[in-house]
Amino acid sequence: MNSDKAFVKPNDRTVMSNTGAPLDVIAASLRRERDRVGLSLSELAKRAGIAKSTLSQLESGSGNPSVETLWALGVALGVPFSRLVDPPTPRVRVIRAGEGPAIYSERAHYTATLLASCPPGARRDIYLLHLEPGPPRDSEPHMPGTVEHVIVSTGRMLAGPQTEPVELGPGDYLLYPGDIPHTAQALEPGTTAMLVSEHV
């Protein structure tokens, strides 16, 4: 890899902003994983095919890594891409449309926004939901360790823990524990959403 320039517009709200995470997340993840495998800066840079100075900048929380650079580093470290860019997740997390850790390609007009990484050994079931206004669909707790992900396609809905449901619109993402009582309720006719149920 001989270039680390990504297609980032100056006014975009992206992970490449110098004002905070996830550049900080990327830096901490790179240091953690490099220490874990016992590689020097020089050795990791060589394996990933990037300049040592580029890696040093990334580990210090500066630079502007492209998706290709981070993929190469993940391969060299033997970890999935998501482990380098995904911050620790709270039990309930909302990512509004247009937000989230967006990584831009250096080779194409392509943007990847990581909403959630899959833990090792987990299984995921994917559902397309169609909801209409009316009584909520309340669910009993699933097996311990279950988490659920919702991405709204059309309409608006309430979803999440019964004690703290979150209002969501098109493009919004929600993560919540599925091993506690939870709910889903349409706020507009013709609401559709993707539901991913993750079992560890």
KOLMARTOR-937025 format. One record per residue: residue number from 1; residue in three letters; z, y, x of N, C-alpha, C in turn. Coordinates in nm, 4 decimals. Atoms other than C-alpha are relative to their C-alpha. Layout:
<sites>
   voba   koldren        n_z        n_y        n_x       ca_z       ca_y       ca_x        c_z        c_y        c_x
    NUM       ALA          Z          Y          X          Z          Y          X          Z          Y          X
...
</sites>
This chain:
<sites>
   voba   koldren        n_z        n_y        n_x       ca_z       ca_y       ca_x        c_z        c_y        c_x
      1       MET     0.0000    -0.1173     0.0836     0.0000     0.0000     0.0000     0.0000     0.1234     0.0879
      2       ASN     0.0109    -0.1117    -0.0915    -0.1093     0.3196     0.1635     0.0200     0.1346    -0.0669
      3       SER    -0.0273    -0.1267     0.0673    -0.0237     0.5814    -0.0966     0.1145    -0.0184    -0.0957
      4       ASP    -0.1124     0.0078     0.0916     0.2898     0.6562    -0.2918    -0.0083     0.1094    -0.1046
      5       LYS     0.0164    -0.1063     0.0981     0.1475     0.9296    -0.5108    -0.0223    -0.0603    -0.1375
      6       ALA     0.0155     0.0462     0.1368     0.1829     0.8711    -0.8831    -0.0567     0.1115    -0.0847
      7       PHE     0.0515    -0.1003     0.0919     0.0144     1.0443    -1.1736     0.1166     0.0531    -0.0825
      8       VAL    -0.1130    -0.0596     0.0696     0.3063     1.2645    -1.2814    -0.0319     0.1450    -0.0283
      9       LYS     0.0240    -0.1385     0.0358     0.2519     1.5860    -1.4718     0.1272     0.0806     0.0247
     10       PRO    -0.1170    -0.0778    -0.0365     0.4847     1.8685    -1.3621     0.1024     0.0153    -0.1105
     11       ASN    -0.0939    -0.0247     0.1076     0.6388     1.9143    -1.7059     0.0458    -0.1272    -0.0705
     12       ASP    -0.0408     0.1250     0.0632     0.6813     1.5460    -1.7912     0.1487    -0.0243     0.0206
     13       ARG    -0.1376     0.0454    -0.0162     1.0323     1.4192    -1.8591    -0.0071    -0.1435     0.0508
     14       THR     0.0182     0.1332    -0.0552     1.0134     1.1229    -1.6230     0.1160    -0.0358     0.0891
     15       VAL    -0.1041     0.0466    -0.0893     1.2360     0.9162    -1.4021    -0.0143     0.0619     0.1377
     16       MET     0.0227    -0.0554    -0.1318     1.0879     1.0995    -1.1083     0.0567     0.1411     0.0159
     17       SER    -0.0644    -0.1300    -0.0112     1.2774     1.4204    -1.1834     0.1094    -0.0061     0.1047
     18       ASN    -0.1042    -0.0039    -0.1022     1.5029     1.5250    -0.8977     0.1348     0.0414    -0.0565
     19       THR    -0.1235    -0.0488     0.0596     1.7719     1.6277    -1.1468     0.0991    -0.1106    -0.0310
     20       GLY    -0.0968     0.1061     0.0265     1.9347     1.2866    -1.1801    -0.0646    -0.1359    -0.0080
     21       ALA     0.0528     0.1342     0.0174     1.8927     0.9191    -1.2655    -0.1269     0.0091    -0.0825
     22       PRO    -0.0159     0.1225    -0.0725     1.6898     0.7102    -1.2622    -0.0416     0.0012     0.1459
     23       LEU     0.0200     0.0017    -0.1454     1.5905     0.8249    -0.9111     0.1262    -0.0502     0.0677
     24       ASP    -0.1262     0.0479    -0.0554     1.9585     0.7703    -0.8369     0.0150    -0.1502    -0.0224
     25       VAL    -0.0065     0.1431     0.0298     1.9363     0.4303    -1.0054    -0.0897    -0.0776     0.0953
     26       ILE     0.0933     0.0660    -0.0916     1.6308     0.3357    -0.7984     0.0573    -0.0043     0.1406
     27       ALA    -0.0571    -0.0061    -0.1348     1.8009     0.4499    -0.4766     0.1131    -0.1007     0.0158
     28       ALA    -0.1137     0.0922    -0.0078     2.1200     0.2555    -0.5492    -0.0462    -0.1451    -0.0086
     29       SER     0.0505     0.1368     0.0147     1.9242    -0.0531    -0.6574    -0.0659    -0.0490     0.1281
     30       LEU     0.0653     0.0387    -0.1250     1.7133    -0.0546    -0.3404     0.1022    -0.0293     0.1091
     31       ARG    -0.1037     0.0237    -0.1019     2.0191    -0.0214    -0.1176     0.0756    -0.1289    -0.0287
     32       ARG    -0.0746     0.1200     0.0380     2.2053    -0.2915    -0.3112    -0.0790    -0.1264     0.0297
     33       GLU     0.0801     0.1207    -0.0182     1.9191    -0.5414    -0.3037    -0.0367    -0.0226     0.1461
     34       ARG     0.0304     0.0164    -0.1433     1.8305    -0.4739     0.0598     0.1222    -0.0549     0.0734
     35       ASP    -0.1231     0.0524    -0.0601     2.1946    -0.5304     0.1583     0.0211    -0.1460    -0.0384
     36       ARG    -0.0201     0.1370     0.0487     2.2035    -0.8466    -0.0529    -0.0800    -0.1010     0.0809
     37       VAL     0.0845     0.0937    -0.0743     1.9138    -1.0058     0.1371     0.0087     0.0201     0.1511
     38       GLY    -0.0219    -0.0210    -0.1430     2.0184    -0.8617     0.4744    -0.1212     0.0481     0.0772
     39       LEU     0.1182    -0.0528    -0.0679     1.6968    -0.6772     0.5573     0.0250     0.1419     0.0493
     40       SER    -0.0034    -0.1376    -0.0490     1.6674    -0.3657     0.7715    -0.1027     0.0827    -0.0764
     41       LEU     0.1005    -0.0878     0.0593     1.4759    -0.0624     0.6477    -0.1396    -0.0365     0.0497
     42       SER     0.1303     0.0291    -0.0602     1.1948    -0.1468     0.8890    -0.0586    -0.1298    -0.0524
     43       GLU     0.0493     0.1308     0.0431     1.1701    -0.5107     0.7842    -0.0431     0.0026    -0.1465
     44       LEU     0.0378    -0.0067     0.1410     1.1695    -0.4375     0.4117    -0.1279     0.0812    -0.0183
     45       ALA     0.1209    -0.0825     0.0101     0.9102    -0.1613     0.4540    -0.1228    -0.0795     0.0429
     46       LYS     0.1115     0.0810    -0.0496     0.6908    -0.3993     0.6538    -0.0415    -0.1045    -0.1031
     47       ARG     0.0310     0.1041     0.0986     0.7161    -0.6766     0.3941    -0.0653     0.0578    -0.1260
     48       ALA     0.0541    -0.0629     0.1206     0.6366    -0.4339     0.1121    -0.1301     0.0744     0.0260
     49       GLY     0.1234    -0.0702    -0.0333     0.3483    -0.2717     0.2999     0.0067     0.1493    -0.0225
     50       ILE    -0.0151    -0.1451     0.0140     0.4896     0.0801     0.2829     0.0601     0.0562     0.1279
     51       ALA    -0.0554    -0.0645    -0.1188     0.5988     0.3320     0.5444     0.1525    -0.0031    -0.0044
     52       LYS    -0.1455    -0.0014    -0.0081     0.9586     0.3137     0.6652     0.0549     0.1323    -0.0520
     53       SER    -0.0467    -0.1312     0.0457     0.9915     0.6875     0.5974    -0.0007     0.0086    -0.1528
     54       THR     0.0057     0.0019     0.1467     0.8875     0.6292     0.2348     0.1199    -0.0733    -0.0569
     55       LEU    -0.1150     0.0769     0.0464     1.1536     0.3626     0.1890     0.1292     0.0771     0.0219
     56       SER    -0.1195    -0.0794    -0.0288     1.4137     0.5838     0.3547     0.0183     0.1106    -0.1030
     57       GLN    -0.0072    -0.1050     0.1022     1.3293     0.8655     0.1122     0.0451    -0.0569    -0.1342
     58       LEU    -0.0365     0.0600     0.1282     1.3571     0.6337    -0.1870     0.1474    -0.0378    -0.0031
     59       GLU    -0.1405     0.0386    -0.0045     1.6960     0.5031    -0.0749     0.0930     0.1208     0.0027
     60       SER    -0.0825    -0.1212     0.0009     1.8183     0.8607    -0.0366    -0.0128     0.0756    -0.1322
     61       GLY     0.0119    -0.0608     0.1313     1.7150     0.9426    -0.3937    -0.1061     0.1066    -0.0102
     62       SER     0.1105    -0.0951     0.0066     1.4070     1.1491    -0.3141    -0.1306    -0.0778    -0.0019
     63       GLY     0.1291     0.0675     0.0055     1.0359     1.0739    -0.3100    -0.0494    -0.0091    -0.1430
     64       ASN     0.0655     0.0094     0.1303     0.8072     0.9921    -0.5989    -0.0693    -0.1352    -0.0101
     65       PRO     0.0600     0.1333    -0.0083     0.7543     0.6146    -0.6159    -0.0911    -0.0301    -0.1179
     66       SER     0.0905     0.0460     0.1051     0.4607     0.4741    -0.8099     0.0433    -0.1389    -0.0444
     67       VAL    -0.0308     0.1335     0.0477     0.4776     0.1565    -1.0140    -0.0421    -0.1043     0.1034
     68       GLU     0.0463     0.0957    -0.1014     0.2775    -0.0178    -0.7380     0.0993    -0.0123     0.1149
     69       THR    -0.0980     0.0021    -0.1089     0.5295     0.0816    -0.4698     0.1237    -0.0786    -0.0406
     70       LEU    -0.1207     0.0693     0.0447     0.8239    -0.0413    -0.6763    -0.0258    -0.1485    -0.0231
     71       TRP     0.0333     0.1419     0.0150     0.6455    -0.3665    -0.7634    -0.0005    -0.0682     0.1364
     72       ALA     0.0066     0.0584    -0.1340     0.5770    -0.4277    -0.3937     0.1399    -0.0200     0.0573
     73       LEU    -0.1378     0.0129    -0.0486     0.9423    -0.3639    -0.3087     0.0731    -0.1122    -0.0732
     74       GLY    -0.0626     0.1077     0.0751     1.0555    -0.5959    -0.5869    -0.0433    -0.1366     0.0503
     75       VAL     0.0512     0.1266    -0.0534     0.8310    -0.8745    -0.4566     0.0620    -0.0289     0.1361
     76       ALA    -0.0564     0.0189    -0.1339     0.9555    -0.8207    -0.1012     0.1481    -0.0357    -0.0056
     77       LEU    -0.1434     0.0272     0.0139     1.3172    -0.8337    -0.2219     0.0277    -0.1254    -0.0826
     78       GLY    -0.0183     0.1185     0.0825     1.2592    -1.1308    -0.4512     0.0721     0.0277    -0.1306
     79       VAL    -0.0647    -0.0357     0.1260     1.3768    -0.9466    -0.7630    -0.1051     0.0547    -0.0960
     80       PRO     0.0946    -0.0586     0.0951     1.2003    -0.8423    -1.0855    -0.0001     0.1522     0.0089
     81       PHE     0.0168    -0.1455     0.0016     1.0707    -0.4867    -1.1124     0.1143     0.0691    -0.0746
     82       SER    -0.1010    -0.0634     0.0850     1.3270    -0.4145    -1.3845     0.1325     0.0201     0.0719
     83       ARG    -0.1285    -0.0134    -0.0688     1.6190    -0.4673    -1.1456     0.0058     0.1250     0.0868
     84       LEU     0.0025    -0.1205    -0.0830     1.5070    -0.1654    -0.9430     0.0043     0.1278    -0.0824
     85       VAL     0.0116    -0.1240     0.0785     1.4653     0.0795    -1.2313     0.0922     0.0058    -0.1207
     86       ASP    -0.0789     0.0027     0.1227     1.6968    -0.0292    -1.5118     0.1458     0.0307     0.0294
     87       PRO    -0.1411    -0.0298    -0.0222     2.0393     0.1403    -1.5149     0.0881    -0.0971    -0.0766
     88       PRO    -0.0921     0.0837     0.0773     2.3479    -0.0507    -1.6328    -0.0019     0.0433    -0.1466
     89       THR     0.0149    -0.0341     0.1410     2.3309    -0.0705    -2.0120     0.1331    -0.0027    -0.0733
     90       PRO    -0.1176     0.0044     0.0869     2.6084     0.0238    -2.2549    -0.0236    -0.1004    -0.1121
     91       ARG     0.0143     0.0994     0.1069     2.6729    -0.2063    -2.5512    -0.0942     0.0479    -0.1097
     92       VAL     0.0956    -0.0574     0.0941     2.4810     0.0279    -2.7817    -0.0779     0.1071     0.0738
     93       ARG     0.0828    -0.0971    -0.0715     2.1872     0.2235    -2.6401    -0.1180     0.0394    -0.0869
     94       VAL     0.1137    -0.0524     0.0748     1.9265     0.4451    -2.8055    -0.0933     0.0703     0.0975
     95       ILE     0.1023    -0.0724    -0.0759     1.6013     0.5559    -2.6399    -0.0967     0.0575    -0.1016
     96       ARG     0.0880    -0.0648     0.0962     1.4115     0.8103    -2.8474    -0.1442    -0.0034     0.0485
     97       ALA     0.1421    -0.0013    -0.0337     1.0320     0.8170    -2.8589    -0.0279     0.1103     0.1007
     98       GLY     0.0326    -0.0969    -0.1039     0.8983     0.9907    -2.5486     0.1035     0.0095     0.1092
     99       GLU    -0.1025     0.0010    -0.1032     1.2159     0.9275    -2.3500     0.0006    -0.1361     0.0688
    100       GLY    -0.0099     0.1272    -0.0699     1.3173     0.6455    -2.1159    -0.0596     0.0075     0.1386
    101       PRO     0.0453     0.0010    -0.1396     1.2423     0.5509    -1.7553    -0.1481    -0.0321     0.0132
    102       ALA     0.1452     0.0182    -0.0093     0.8657     0.6037    -1.7325    -0.0449    -0.0006     0.1453
    103       ILE     0.0562     0.0123    -0.1338     0.6860     0.4914    -1.4180    -0.1514     0.0107    -0.0134
    104       TYR     0.1428    -0.0284     0.0088     0.3303     0.6107    -1.3534    -0.0761    -0.0715     0.1105
    105       SER     0.0852     0.0687    -0.0965     0.0487     0.4242    -1.1791    -0.0692     0.0995     0.0915
    106       GLU     0.0787    -0.0813    -0.0929    -0.1262     0.5599    -0.8716    -0.1481    -0.0342    -0.0096
    107       ARG     0.1376     0.0493     0.0036    -0.4463     0.3727    -0.9608    -0.0691     0.0186    -0.1342
    108       ALA     0.0590    -0.0125     0.1335    -0.4990     0.4346    -1.3327     0.0884     0.0906    -0.0839
    109       HIS    -0.0792    -0.0792     0.0943    -0.3854     0.6493    -1.6232     0.0803    -0.0976    -0.0856
    110       TYR    -0.0808     0.1089     0.0548    -0.1142     0.3996    -1.7078     0.1461     0.0362     0.0174
    111       THR    -0.1433    -0.0283    -0.0048     0.2520     0.4532    -1.7916     0.0753    -0.1191    -0.0562
    112       ALA    -0.0855     0.1082     0.0477     0.5143     0.1799    -1.8244     0.1404     0.0549    -0.0209
    113       THR    -0.1371    -0.0416     0.0291     0.8452     0.2590    -1.9937     0.0834    -0.1243    -0.0231
    114       LEU    -0.0868     0.1168     0.0125     1.1084    -0.0073    -1.9391     0.1083     0.0303    -0.1028
    115       LEU    -0.1019    -0.0179     0.1028     1.3193    -0.0355    -2.2527     0.1191    -0.0915     0.0240
    116       ALA    -0.1093     0.0935    -0.0263     1.5222    -0.3432    -2.1575    -0.0510    -0.1135     0.0858
    117       SER     0.0346     0.1161    -0.0817     1.5193    -0.6166    -1.8967     0.0677    -0.1237    -0.0576
    118       CYS    -0.0534     0.1255     0.0531     1.5826    -0.9815    -1.9831     0.0904    -0.0656     0.1039
    119       PRO    -0.0889     0.0658    -0.0956     1.8880    -1.1398    -1.8179    -0.0507    -0.1393     0.0354
    120       PRO     0.0412     0.1351    -0.0385     1.8273    -1.4624    -1.6229     0.0528    -0.1034    -0.0991
    121       GLY    -0.0419     0.1077     0.0884     1.8378    -1.7663    -1.8491     0.0026     0.0347    -0.1475
    122       ALA    -0.0040    -0.0394     0.1410     1.8115    -1.5686    -2.1732    -0.1263    -0.0445    -0.0725
    123       ARG     0.1146     0.0296     0.0858     1.5831    -1.6610    -2.4632    -0.0162     0.1148    -0.0978
    124       ARG     0.0247    -0.1096     0.0928     1.4186    -1.4050    -2.6877    -0.0882    -0.0464    -0.1153
    125       ASP     0.0801     0.0222     0.1194     1.2928    -1.4382    -3.0443    -0.0480     0.1366    -0.0477
    126       ILE     0.0603    -0.1279     0.0371     1.0564    -1.1635    -3.1665    -0.0405    -0.0041    -0.1471
    127       TYR     0.0280    -0.0078     0.1430     1.0283    -1.0564    -3.5310    -0.0663     0.1336    -0.0335
    128       LEU     0.0545    -0.1218     0.0583     0.8160    -0.8018    -3.7190     0.0711     0.0219    -0.1331
    129       LEU    -0.0764    -0.0300     0.1207     1.0300    -0.6358    -3.9872    -0.0783     0.0933    -0.0920
    130       HIS     0.0525    -0.0892     0.1040     0.9050    -0.4816    -4.3126     0.1181     0.0324    -0.0911
    131       LEU    -0.1171    -0.0399     0.0769     1.1736    -0.2819    -4.4933    -0.0371     0.1050    -0.1039
    132       GLU     0.0147    -0.1011     0.1040     1.1888    -0.0818    -4.8160     0.1389     0.0542    -0.0340
    133       PRO    -0.1305    -0.0575     0.0351     1.4656     0.1556    -4.9305     0.0720    -0.0852    -0.1044
    134       GLY    -0.0824     0.0799     0.0894     1.7517    -0.0131    -5.1142     0.1272    -0.0391     0.0718
    135       PRO    -0.1236     0.0433    -0.0658     2.0694    -0.1997    -5.0240    -0.0262    -0.0406     0.1447
    136       PRO     0.0179     0.0404    -0.1399     2.1227    -0.2606    -4.6513    -0.0048    -0.1513     0.0134
    137       ARG     0.0002     0.1420    -0.0341     2.0529    -0.5996    -4.4981     0.1114    -0.0183     0.1028
    138       ASP    -0.1139     0.0199    -0.0888     2.3975    -0.6788    -4.3531    -0.0021    -0.1421     0.0545
    139       SER     0.0039     0.1301    -0.0666     2.4140    -0.9637    -4.1014     0.1363    -0.0345     0.0572
    140       GLU    -0.1214     0.0496    -0.0639     2.7077    -1.1748    -3.9929    -0.0241    -0.0125     0.1506
    141       PRO     0.0181     0.0142    -0.1450     2.7725    -1.2064    -3.6172    -0.0772    -0.1273     0.0352
    142       HIS     0.0704     0.1159    -0.0539     2.5347    -1.4373    -3.4313     0.0848    -0.0614     0.1112
    143       MET    -0.0752     0.0682    -0.1052     2.6377    -1.6627    -3.1434     0.0470     0.0997     0.1064
    144       PRO    -0.0533    -0.0922    -0.1016     2.8527    -1.4981    -2.8713    -0.1027     0.0309     0.1082
    145       GLY     0.0918    -0.0434    -0.1045     2.6514    -1.2974    -2.6191    -0.1359     0.0449    -0.0502
    146       THR     0.1286    -0.0429     0.0554     2.3606    -1.2253    -2.8556    -0.0100     0.1523    -0.0001
    147       VAL     0.0289    -0.1427     0.0143     2.2071    -0.8788    -2.8298    -0.1328     0.0131    -0.0734
    148       GLU     0.1232    -0.0219     0.0743     1.9343    -0.7317    -3.0477    -0.0617     0.1331     0.0389
    149       HIS     0.0782    -0.1182    -0.0353     1.6608    -0.4787    -2.9724    -0.0881     0.0339    -0.1194
    150       VAL     0.0854    -0.0444     0.1102     1.4823    -0.2734    -3.2407    -0.0881     0.1145     0.0484
    151       ILE     0.0942    -0.1095    -0.0261     1.1701    -0.0570    -3.1948    -0.0698     0.0305    -0.1320
    152       VAL     0.0582    -0.0380     0.1284     1.0580     0.1338    -3.5042    -0.1475     0.0355     0.0182
    153       SER     0.1435    -0.0308    -0.0027     0.6827     0.1456    -3.5710    -0.0341     0.1106    -0.0990
    154       THR     0.0284    -0.0995     0.1035     0.6617     0.3371    -3.8994     0.1235     0.0211    -0.0858
    155       GLY    -0.1120    -0.0292     0.0885     0.9080     0.5055    -4.1342     0.1270     0.0353     0.0754
    156       ARG    -0.1308    -0.0277    -0.0597     1.2772     0.5601    -4.0703     0.0983    -0.1043    -0.0507
    157       MET    -0.0968     0.1010     0.0389     1.5744     0.3245    -4.0779     0.1342     0.0247     0.0662
    158       LEU    -0.1306     0.0106    -0.0635     1.9416     0.2770    -4.0048     0.0119    -0.1413     0.0541
    159       ALA    -0.0169     0.1326    -0.0583     2.0228    -0.0104    -3.7704     0.1133     0.0042     0.1008
    160       GLY    -0.1042     0.0102    -0.1011     2.2929    -0.1361    -3.5369     0.1296    -0.0530    -0.0576
    161       PRO    -0.1296     0.0468     0.0491     2.6625    -0.2183    -3.5707     0.0326     0.0617    -0.1363
    162       GLN    -0.0340    -0.0523     0.1319     2.7904    -0.1834    -3.9276     0.0940     0.1196     0.0088
    163       THR    -0.0960    -0.1100    -0.0146     3.0613     0.0514    -3.7996    -0.0620     0.1257     0.0586
    164       GLU     0.0646    -0.1170    -0.0603     2.8175     0.2834    -3.6175    -0.1519    -0.0146    -0.0007
    165       PRO     0.1461     0.0111     0.0046     2.4575     0.2467    -3.7417    -0.0659     0.1278     0.0500
    166       VAL     0.0740    -0.1110    -0.0596     2.1966     0.4700    -3.5778    -0.1270     0.0236    -0.0813
    167       GLU     0.1249    -0.0322     0.0689     1.9139     0.6525    -3.7569    -0.1134     0.0020     0.1014
    168       LEU     0.1129     0.0155    -0.0915     1.5787     0.5700    -3.5961    -0.1297     0.0412    -0.0681
    169       GLY     0.1331    -0.0344     0.0470     1.2229     0.7000    -3.6313    -0.1057    -0.0680     0.0838
    170       PRO     0.1084     0.0663    -0.0728     0.8813     0.5893    -3.5034     0.0111     0.0190     0.1514
    171       GLY    -0.0070    -0.0039    -0.1454     0.8910     0.5005    -3.1334     0.1394    -0.0075     0.0565
    172       ASP    -0.1377     0.0077    -0.0495     1.2715     0.4976    -3.1120     0.0370    -0.1449     0.0298
    173       TYR    -0.0469     0.1322    -0.0431     1.4427     0.2034    -2.9385     0.1515    -0.0045    -0.0112
    174       LEU    -0.1444     0.0190     0.0128     1.7913     0.0672    -3.0088     0.0385    -0.1366     0.0542
    175       LEU    -0.0624     0.1244    -0.0465     1.9991    -0.1962    -2.8289     0.1407    -0.0043    -0.0569
    176       TYR    -0.1368     0.0130     0.0515     2.3179    -0.3284    -2.9905     0.0424    -0.1469     0.0062
    177       PRO    -0.0463     0.1388    -0.0031     2.5377    -0.6402    -2.9793    -0.0273    -0.0688    -0.1326
    178       GLY     0.0273     0.0769     0.1208     2.4265    -0.9055    -3.2257     0.1116    -0.0963    -0.0347
    179       ASP    -0.1116     0.0904     0.0265     2.7551    -1.0947    -3.2032     0.1147     0.0706    -0.0723
    180       ILE    -0.0927    -0.0692     0.0884     2.9311    -0.8421    -3.4289    -0.0755     0.0284    -0.1304
    181       PRO     0.0719    -0.0318     0.1237     2.8526    -0.7508    -3.7930    -0.0964     0.1169     0.0210
    182       HIS     0.1000    -0.1042    -0.0210     2.5312    -0.5461    -3.7958    -0.0873     0.0146    -0.1241
    183       THR     0.0695    -0.0362     0.1226     2.2956    -0.3878    -4.0440    -0.1391     0.0546     0.0276
    184       ALA     0.1327    -0.0623    -0.0046     1.9395    -0.2746    -4.1141    -0.0312     0.0506    -0.1403
    185       GLN     0.0273    -0.0599     0.1304     1.8354    -0.0384    -4.3938    -0.1132     0.1007     0.0120
    186       ALA     0.1115    -0.0948     0.0000     1.5089     0.1438    -4.4649     0.0434     0.1317    -0.0631
    187       LEU    -0.0231    -0.1331     0.0553     1.5299     0.5179    -4.5244    -0.1268     0.0575    -0.0604
    188       GLU     0.1284    -0.0439     0.0542     1.1598     0.5570    -4.6105    -0.0798    -0.1228    -0.0424
    189       PRO     0.0863     0.1122     0.0387     0.9075     0.3358    -4.7934    -0.0936    -0.0392     0.1147
    190       GLY     0.0962     0.0481    -0.0989     0.6864     0.1199    -4.5745     0.0499     0.0014     0.1428
    191       THR    -0.0548     0.0016    -0.1358     0.9217     0.1085    -4.2772    -0.0291    -0.1345     0.0667
    192       THR     0.0232     0.1217    -0.0780     0.8224    -0.1430    -4.0087     0.0633     0.0155     0.1372
    193       ALA    -0.0651    -0.0029    -0.1309     0.9926    -0.2372    -3.6837    -0.0138    -0.1354     0.0660
    194       MET    -0.0090     0.1245    -0.0759     0.9992    -0.4975    -3.4097     0.1466    -0.0277     0.0284
    195       LEU    -0.1358     0.0436    -0.0316     1.3240    -0.6925    -3.3729    -0.0087    -0.1119     0.1028
    196       VAL    -0.0083     0.1040    -0.1017     1.3942    -0.8917    -3.0584     0.1453    -0.0443     0.0079
    197       SER    -0.1340     0.0571    -0.0070     1.6975    -1.1202    -3.0717     0.0104    -0.0803     0.1292
    198       GLU    -0.0132     0.0578    -0.1347     1.8157    -1.2209    -2.7257     0.1255    -0.0862     0.0062
    199       HIS    -0.1106     0.0952    -0.0069     2.0331    -1.5289    -2.6758     0.0204    -0.0416     0.1448
    200       VAL    -0.0296     0.0402    -0.1380     2.2038    -1.5972    -2.3439     0.0417    -0.1455     0.0008
</sites>
